[in-house]
Amino acid sequence: MDISKLKTVAALCAACLAPAAGAQTYTWVSSAEGSCWQESRVKLRAEADESPLLEMDGTEKGIPFRAWGTTFNELDWDALLMLERDEQDEILHNLFSPEGDLRFTRGRISMNANDYARSWYSCDEVPGDFELRYFNIERDKRGIIPLIRAAQGHNPGLTFWASPWSPPSWMKINGDYPVVSSRYNDMDPRLDRLLYGSPEGVDEDEMKFLGERKGQFPRRLATQDYLIQDPRYLQAYAECFCKFIDAYKEQGIAIDMVIYQNEAYSYTPYPGCAWTAEGTVRFNRDYLAPALKRHHPDVKLYLGTFNTNRQDHVEKILSDERLRACIDGLAFQWEGREILPAIRRQYPAYHYICSESECGNGAMDWKAAEHTFFLICDNVGNGCDEWFNWNFLLPKGGVSPWGWNQNALIEVDPEKRTFRYTPEYYAVKHFSHFVAPGSEMVAYHPKGDDGVQAVVCRTPEGKYVAVVGNSDDTGRPLTLKLGKKYLSVTLGAHSMHTFAER
């Protein structure tokens, strides 16, 4: 063989060996309280120190992941305006730019006010306006839409979906935006009896339990629908969704999916709406789905957001075959996560999303970050192909007009006009910075008694990303088999980690 041929063969061999050689080293990013996002490298080994927690051989068939996203709320916009323009640009770049930290590609919009609006409003508060002549999004143009446009400046490809917290108040049986009376609203307490058919048992703080809410949720189901079940109201409300899509499209914001209700199982003192299983089926199957088909056949209909662990109730809704034929996916949040695996096993053909992160208590501390990290692992590991953050930017304490303190990814000090990235920001970054849309979730190890949990994804380029957490008070050894070699490290106590193939 002549010299030129030998050089060619050598070059081909080098090209074949290069990926294997490169795969021996992984980027290792770790975070612990007080020391977030520490970057280093780790080399794979030929032999394992211990039995691998998970084993990858390159033949796994995964669940395609589609989007990381967040919600656009008025109070986020107000917090952003407390900062200087260059600080605003830094935050929006890090949240939305493809070259930023979190790389969000999708947004959630509330139709009418949610609990992080400045106050209650809807797109049509004119009683009896069944023709929706007075429907408008003027309020959105002063808060939500400017925030969306600011984000689009850093990622013009952002996509969006929408859901309401409450219908217009005149469409509801209590004539008001909340579900129950409270010191934070003006609803007549006598109307509380509508929820269960009696005045007893309504607890205005039930929705404000923090952390792990053990047991059945909600403890009692509403006995009637708060949206008036008269065909005129049902049809008008379905048309509201279509008009909302049209109005946002005129503003250059395309909504490609809707959900009929946020948390139908939270009986709230802030904007909300209780639904029965029968009302859920009736409205979605007979009114909302047909309206979308007529006016916006390209817009998908999902069911949710399911924030209940009452599996039999969700199964009752999904038992309607005609309704199932109308939907493309299901959205779960809060206690709904507990029944997600069982529902997904029954209906594997649908898309499943985590529609909202849990909101915490305003502390914005390491404990909140660990909880969010655990939830993302569990959501993605159990087959959610989209995940959505709630508030991304709030002032200290994160208080809402309805008296709830909540967390955000970024905290603003209103007095000093400064901001900080909270530990929860880094919990999200451990996933969204490395697991790009188009990646596949190929393995999941739920958190065990040792506090260790892990999700392994494969990127569109075919590279592994392992996201691992240790919530235990002591360090824990970790071994993963990635191809023919082993990743072996020790995870510090209360730490989060990402291992990304270089």
C-alpha positions, 0 to 999 in steps of 0.5 A: 500500500502506498503512502497516500493510501496509508494516510487515508486509512489512518485518517479514517481510523482517527475519525472513527475513534474520535467520538469514542475517545471524546465520550470518555470525558463528561462535563460535571456541573454541581450545585449545593447550598451556597455554591451553585453551578460549579463546573469540572470534568470527570472521566469515565472508567473501564470498571465500575466501583459498584453496581450501576444505578442505571445502565445505558447501552445506546439502544434505549428507546426514549420519550421525546422531550419537546419544551421547557417553558414558563408563565407570563404574569402581570406581577413578573412584568411589574418586578422586571420594571423595577430594574435597569434596562441592562439588567432586564436584558440580562434576565430575559437573555438568560431565561429565553435566549437559545444561548442563555441559561434556561433556554425556555422555548414555550410560554403559558398565558392566562386567559383572564386574571390569575392569582398573580395578576395585579387584581381581578379582570376578565376579557368581558365583564359585561353581564349577558354579553353572549355575543361577546361584543365587548370582548377585549384584551386591553388589560393584557396589552398593558402587562402580559403582552409587553412582557411576552414581546420583551421575551420574544426579543431574545427568542422570536421562536417562542410558542404559547398556550393558554388556560383560564383561572376563572371565566367572566364572573357573570358566567358563574353561579356565584356571580364572582371570580373566586370559588370561596369567600375570604378576607382577601375578596368581597364574595358573599360568604353565604354563597360558599354553600354552593360548593358542597351544597351546604355551608359547612366544610369550606376552608379558605386556607385549604389551598394554601397548605405548603410542601407535601400535602399528604392524602386525598386532594381535594378532601371533598369534590365540588357538587356542581359546576361553577360555570353556568351549565346553560347552553348560552353560557357554555357556547359563549365561553367556548367562543371566548377561547376563540376570540382570545386566540384571534386577539393574541394573533393580531398582536403577533402571538400565536397560541397553539394549544388551550386547556379549559381550566387551571386547577379545577380542584382548587376551591380558591379565594383567588380567581378559580372555577370548580368543575364536576366530571360531567361538566368537564366532559360536557364543556370540552366535548360539546362546546370547546372542541367544536368551537376550536374545530370551526375557528382554529382547527390547528389549535390543540385541546388538552385536558387539565390542569389535573391537580388532583390525585383522585384517580377514579375522578380523572378516569371518569372523565377519560372514560368518555370516548367522544371526549378522548377523540377531541384531545391531544394531551393531558396536563398535570400539576401538584397532586396530579403528579401522583396519578400521572404514571397510572393514567399514562399507562392507560392512555399511552398515545397522548402527550403529557405535560407538567403545566405548572411548578409548585410555588412554595412559600416565598422563601426562595431558598435551597429547600425550595430548590431541592423540592423543584429538582425532585419534581422535575425529575419525577415529571420528566422521568414519568413521561412529561414531554413539556415542563412549565415554571410558574413565576420566573421573577418576583419581589422579595416574599413573592406575595400575591394580591390574595395573600399568598407568598410564593417563590420565583426563579429570580428575586428582586429587592424593591428597595435596593433595585437589585436582583438575585438568581435563586437556588431554584433557578439553578435547579431548573438550569441543571435540566433545561441548559443541557436537555434540549428540545428533541432530546429523549428521556431514556432512563429514570431512577425515582428517589429512594430511601438514600435520597438519590434520584436520576434522569438520563436523557439522550440529546439530538446529537446522540450524547448522554445527559444525566441529571442526578440529585442527592437529598440525603444528609450524607454523601452518596456514591453514584455509578452509571453505566454509559455505553461500555464505560462507567461514571463513578463519583460521590454526590455531596449531601443535599446536592444537584448534578448534571453530567453531560457528554462532551 
